[in-house]
Amino acid sequence: MNGCTRGRGRSKKYWGEVIRQAMTQLQLTENMTLDRRLWRTRILKLEKFVTRMSFTKLENATSDFSEDYLVGNGMLGKVYKAILPNDWTLAIKKLNDWENLEDEFVSEITTLGGLRHRNLLPLIGFCVEREKRLLVYKYMHNGNLHEWLQSNEGKAKILDFRLRVKIALGIAKGLAWLHHVAEYSCLDSYKKDIYCFGVLLLELVTGKELHELTSSRNLFDHSPCLLDADKDLLGKGINDLILEILELACDCVKFFPNERPTMLEVYDKLKTISQGRNDD
């Protein structure tokens, strides 16, 4: 009799555990279903901003994302040139670690998808498929700035001081509009944008890549001097203006975000420098 009692006790414990596990699995399934519904709803909202595009079509347009179509490689992902059957040329940014960049992915679509400014690269589509996250932009046929600054074909010499300031001024104008005029709600990214712009300024004036700037004499920790500038820019009566841009760039990359200028202040300063060059 005691054996039967113990058997019934074990049986109740066993079935209790089975029921508990079943309930847990049911809850997980319900949560996953809810997550999928929420994500589908989110995707539908994103489609109101820009067109959702097929992964297969984008894959075909880049020859399965071949290295031959690679035109850039940034912190967020690789950028490919895509040629569609109708001969449209697009730039496709394929995010590297999409799970950790989901918020940035959505923010990029909801922000740039609804904005149009002559100094901002238009976002025209996106792709969410097969655990891939892609952003589709208008392709710029003149290439990227890195190619011009780091080219072995002497392209950097074409980028004289006036043209480099014009490039920086155009980018600053677009960012200032985005930060201070457009309904841009991503406040946390403001100071990050300014930091990245400071790095861009340093690359423009020094002709060096980021890894070169952070080695040997570190511009991020020292006051700039003309020794840091691109030699092709020096000795043309504009050394004082070059130094002003270097100082502005170093302000933008200060370690503490609250010590960095606003994008509007950066734009105004660059505009003043540009006018100073035009007065020469």
Secondary structure, 3 states (H helix, E strand, C coil): CHHHHHHHHHHHHHHHHHHHHHHHHHHHHHHHHHHHHHHHHHHHHHCCCCEECCHHHHHHHCCCCCHHHEEEECCCEEEEEEECCCCCEEEEEEECCHHHCHHHHHHHHHHHCCCCCCCCCCEEEEEEECCEEEEEEECCCCCCHHHHHHCCCCHHHHCCHHHHHHHHHHHHHHHHHHHHCCCCCCHHHHHHHHHHHHHHHHHHHHCCCHHHHCCCCCCCCCCCCHHHCCHHHCCCCCHHHHHHHHHHHHHHCCCCHHHCCCHHHHHHHHHHHHHHHHCC
